[in-house]
Amino acid sequence: MNHIVVTGGAGFLGSHLCRVLLERGYRVTAIDNLSTGRMATVENLTAHPRFTLRTADVTAPGAFADLAAVTHIAHLACPGGPKATARWPVDILRAASTGTLAALDLAKSCGARIVVASGSEIYSESNLGPPHRPHLGNIGPASIFGAHTAGSHVTEAVARHYRGANVGIVRPFEVYGPHLWPGDGRVTASCCAAALRDQTLQVIDGDTRSFVYVADTIEAMVAMLDSEASGPVDIGGPNVVTLAEFARTVIDFAGSGWLEVAPARTTEVTARSPDLTHARALLGWQPTTPLPDGLHHTLDWMRTILRPQ
Ligand SMILES: NC(=O)c1ccc[n+]([C@@H]2O[C@H](COP(=O)([O-])OP(=O)(O)OC[C@H]3O[C@@H](n4cnc5c(N)ncnc54)[C@H](O)[C@@H]3O)[C@@H](O)[C@H]2O)c1
């Protein structure tokens, strides 16, 4: 039987990945320190006979001790979202360096296929689209999102240069869907929560994102786990949209909320567009969920968590 270790298994992406892999017959061991992850996202999995949640920090010695017959690893443990980036920059760098190395060591010792998540911030501030890649932008380690950007570079560098493991790298773009939480500062969560509360949706002028629905993202990750591809593979949405456009759609669907477009700051990323060529060629994957459908599911989820208890 396939046995996968999902680090960050109680997080946004990890919780969806764990569920999908259980449905596919895997034995799943999630390892999570519950820093940004929440039990609520995996509560419906804990009774599953093939699911185990180990509460541990992947950067601590012994986090992966006594794990046997591991066939796959998805390394997603890293505090995600702008609020976490501002609050825990060093934890992000530790997860990217020590955590990725520990996950790779486990992969090597078990002969497991490992997929690590980097992100679209790899392209930060480059303002250049796919034809100009592999230009990787400016890191600006001291900027507010510096740890996150540097963390993605570190994760990829460690994964690239490590010898003796079968590694694949994915670069998700702006993933959205159920299991996002209003307080984490991510654009989708913030916009949906503000709209449902009939508050102001603040977005940056000219900022664009490639929104990709979580189910599509997980499908790409599973395809990457199943493949021998090393990547990096961009996982993005079908269209790049401005945040103002996105916020207007959210307001429209929610039937409430107000839009405020703030002037761009110099450190803000203004253009992130994925190159889906590799995803199509290597994984036979492309995003299929239209933004309106994905947004409806996301708003439905957000309504359930914003409902007064
Ligand atoms: N969601 C996105 O849009 C997106 C985009 C690009 C990249 N990524 C990357 O994908 C990965 C997962 O993102 P996410 O959105 O699910 O974030 P998330 O914060 O929801 O999930 C990360 C999980 O890792 C756990 N974690 C953090 N540090 C840990 C540690 N040291 N040991 C054990 N567990 C730890 C957290 O508690 C959380 O459950 C991250 O590396 C993130 O940078 C996500």
The ligand as an SDF file (V2000), in Angstrom:
LIG
                    3D

 44 48  0  0  0  0  0  0  0  0999 V2000
   -1.8470   28.3270   -0.6580 N   0  0  0  0  0  0  0  0  0  0  0  0
   -1.1980   28.9610   -1.6100 C   0  0  0  0  0  0  0  0  0  0  0  0
   -1.7820   29.7600   -2.3720 O   0  0  0  0  0  0  0  0  0  0  0  0
    0.2610   28.6940   -1.8160 C   0  0  0  0  0  0  0  0  0  0  0  0
    0.8930   29.3290   -2.8840 C   0  0  0  0  0  0  0  0  0  0  0  0
    2.2530   29.1110   -3.0710 C   0  0  0  0  0  0  0  0  0  0  0  0
    2.9590   28.2870   -2.2270 C   0  0  0  0  0  0  0  0  0  0  0  0
    2.3290   27.6780   -1.2010 N   0  0  0  0  0  0  0  0  0  0  0  0
    3.1440   26.8370   -0.3260 C   0  0  0  0  0  0  0  0  0  0  0  0
    2.5000   25.6150   -0.0530 O   0  0  0  0  0  0  0  0  0  0  0  0
    2.7700   25.2180    1.2980 C   0  0  0  0  0  0  0  0  0  0  0  0
    1.4590   25.0110    2.0220 C   0  0  0  0  0  0  0  0  0  0  0  0
    0.7350   26.2260    1.9680 O   0  0  0  0  0  0  0  0  0  0  0  0
   -0.6660   26.3970    2.6660 P   0  0  0  0  0  0  0  0  0  0  0  0
   -1.3780   27.4440    1.9160 O   0  0  0  0  0  0  0  0  0  0  0  0
   -1.3220   25.0950    2.8690 O   0  0  0  0  0  0  0  0  0  0  0  0
   -0.2100   27.0190    4.0680 O   0  0  0  0  0  0  0  0  0  0  0  0
   -0.8280   26.7520    5.5170 P   0  0  0  0  0  0  0  0  0  0  0  0
   -0.1990   27.7300    6.4310 O   0  0  0  0  0  0  0  0  0  0  0  0
   -2.3080   26.6960    5.4540 O   0  0  0  0  0  0  0  0  0  0  0  0
   -0.3140   25.2760    5.8100 O   0  0  0  0  0  0  0  0  0  0  0  0
    0.9890   25.0130    6.2440 C   0  0  0  0  0  0  0  0  0  0  0  0
    0.8990   23.9910    7.3510 C   0  0  0  0  0  0  0  0  0  0  0  0
    2.2140   23.7040    7.8210 O   0  0  0  0  0  0  0  0  0  0  0  0
    2.2040   23.6850    9.2460 C   0  0  0  0  0  0  0  0  0  0  0  0
    3.5650   24.0240    9.6540 N   0  0  0  0  0  0  0  0  0  0  0  0
    4.2100   25.2050    9.5480 C   0  0  0  0  0  0  0  0  0  0  0  0
    5.4720   25.0880   10.0030 N   0  0  0  0  0  0  0  0  0  0  0  0
    5.6130   23.8070   10.4100 C   0  0  0  0  0  0  0  0  0  0  0  0
    6.6770   23.0760   10.9920 C   0  0  0  0  0  0  0  0  0  0  0  0
    7.8620   23.6480   11.2340 N   0  0  0  0  0  0  0  0  0  0  0  0
    6.4760   21.7710   11.3000 N   0  0  0  0  0  0  0  0  0  0  0  0
    5.2830   21.1700   11.0780 C   0  0  0  0  0  0  0  0  0  0  0  0
    4.2390   21.8270   10.5190 N   0  0  0  0  0  0  0  0  0  0  0  0
    4.4020   23.1230   10.2000 C   0  0  0  0  0  0  0  0  0  0  0  0
    1.1620   24.6910    9.6440 C   0  0  0  0  0  0  0  0  0  0  0  0
    0.6400   24.4820   10.9450 O   0  0  0  0  0  0  0  0  0  0  0  0
    0.1060   24.4830    8.5690 C   0  0  0  0  0  0  0  0  0  0  0  0
   -0.8160   23.4850    8.9380 O   0  0  0  0  0  0  0  0  0  0  0  0
    3.6360   26.2950    1.9030 C   0  0  0  0  0  0  0  0  0  0  0  0
    4.9750   25.9410    1.7590 O   0  0  0  0  0  0  0  0  0  0  0  0
    3.3290   27.5070    1.0430 C   0  0  0  0  0  0  0  0  0  0  0  0
    4.3820   28.4370    1.0260 O   0  0  0  0  0  0  0  0  0  0  0  0
    0.9980   27.8630   -0.9720 C   0  0  0  0  0  0  0  0  0  0  0  0
  1  2  1  0
  2  3  2  0
  2  4  1  0
  4  5  1  0
  4 44  2  0
  5  6  2  0
  6  7  1  0
  7  8  2  0
  8  9  1  0
  8 44  1  0
  9 10  1  0
  9 42  1  0
 10 11  1  0
 11 12  1  0
 11 40  1  0
 12 13  1  0
 13 14  1  0
 14 15  2  0
 14 16  1  0
 14 17  1  0
 17 18  1  0
 18 19  2  0
 18 20  1  0
 18 21  1  0
 21 22  1  0
 22 23  1  0
 23 24  1  0
 23 38  1  0
 24 25  1  0
 25 26  1  0
 25 36  1  0
 26 27  1  0
 26 35  1  0
 27 28  2  0
 28 29  1  0
 29 30  1  0
 29 35  2  0
 30 31  1  0
 30 32  2  0
 32 33  1  0
 33 34  2  0
 34 35  1  0
 36 37  1  0
 36 38  1  0
 38 39  1  0
 40 41  1  0
 40 42  1  0
 42 43  1  0
M  CHG  2   8   1  16  -1
M  END
$$$$
